[in-house]
Amino acid sequence: MGMGIYDREYYSDEQSNWSGGPLWNQRMVVTNLVLLNVAFFLVNFLLGGRENVITTAMELKGENLAQPWFWWHVLSYAFAHAPDNPWHLFWNMFGLWMLGRTVEMHYGRSEFLRIYLAAAILGGLVFMIRAFLTNSTSPVIGASGAVICIEMLFVLLNPKATLMLYGVLPLPAWVFGAFLIGANLLGGDKNTAYDVHIAGLVFAFAYFLLQWNLGNWFGSWNWSNLKRKWSGPRLRVHRPDSMVADEQEADRILQKIFEKGQDSLTTKERRFMEKYSLRKRQQQQDK
């Protein structure tokens, strides 16, 4: 029998996760996040009118703490940006794009997305509680908290890397990290939600230093496991010959990816690997 998919030295469920499904699943999570943020900005611009109804519907306020039906705002605010200030969106997405790709390649697509969303939600919770307790009526929007978390993780992972500030000035990553910390601790701009930023920084340090893995925390909470609990045990048909053939075909395709890259796969090979990978994950979960 050929070597199993999980035995290959170049196979990684978290880091490869290349799935031959829709294009959305083949792009990096960073790219998808940038596209989502830009899409919400454009939809608000085109359809929101002068009242900016889309952005207003997504913003987070302190009063939402007493309104459970609006708790989804602790995440939605992170995908809304100032409609009258395109630079708010640009700098957030620029930082995410430039540094986030390295972080995603390190942690893998799924874990990166968990980190990003967790940082956004944590920042939203901190802001909502603080605003509620201080009777602040100012709302918050923007991905800054989650983006700063990703930027700090980049610094922690690559402290000696050289960043080009504004594309011109070389700057060590650790200096950039020190600037992020100092600028947010000192504050100064009354229109900036520094508590959201600091929450992102704290989460980044905790995640890195404590070596967390959010996938280990929430791995059992997925649709497949819930579906099995609802539907009960299932009978399986054992087909050893087809299983051997599938293992051999998977080994061949994985070797092809290793030697020639993912782009060398045919549509048929991509579909096979999508189904095969899903089946192997289900088998692992059943154990």
Secondary structure by P-SEA (a helix, b strand, c coil): ccccccccccccccccccccccccccccaaaaaaaaaaaaaaaaaacccccaaaaaaccccccccccccccccccccccccccccaaaaaaaaaaaaacaaaaaaaccaaaaaaaaaaaaaaaaaaaaaaaaaaccccccccaaaaaaaaaaaaaaacccccccccccccccaaaaaaaaaaaaaaccccccaaaaaaaaaaaaaaaaaaccccccccccccaaaaaaaaacbbbbbbbaaaaaaaaaaaaaaaaaaaccccccccaaaaaaaaaaaaaaaaaaaac
